[in-house]
Amino acid sequence: CNGIEEVAAIIRDKQVEETL
């Protein structure tokens, strides 16, 4: 199982929220 992808997705969501 690759949890890295999940972590990357979460980080992207956080960055998007911060950008908005």
The 8 nearest C-alpha neighbors of each residue, nearest first, counted from 0:
[[1, 2, 3, 4, 5, 6, 7, 8],
 [2, 0, 3, 4, 5, 6, 7, 8],
 [1, 3, 5, 4, 0, 6, 7, 8],
 [2, 4, 6, 1, 5, 7, 8, 0],
 [3, 5, 7, 2, 6, 8, 1, 9],
 [6, 4, 8, 2, 3, 7, 9, 1],
 [5, 7, 3, 9, 8, 4, 10, 2],
 [8, 6, 4, 10, 5, 9, 3, 11],
 [7, 9, 11, 5, 6, 10, 4, 12],
 [10, 8, 12, 6, 11, 7, 5, 13],
 [9, 11, 13, 7, 12, 8, 6, 14],
 [12, 10, 14, 8, 13, 9, 15, 7],
 [11, 13, 9, 15, 10, 14, 16, 8],
 [14, 12, 10, 16, 11, 15, 17, 9],
 [13, 15, 11, 17, 16, 12, 18, 10],
 [16, 14, 18, 12, 17, 13, 11, 19],
 [17, 15, 13, 19, 18, 14, 12, 11],
 [16, 18, 14, 15, 19, 13, 12, 11],
 [19, 17, 15, 16, 14, 13, 12, 11],
 [18, 16, 17, 15, 14, 13, 12, 11]]
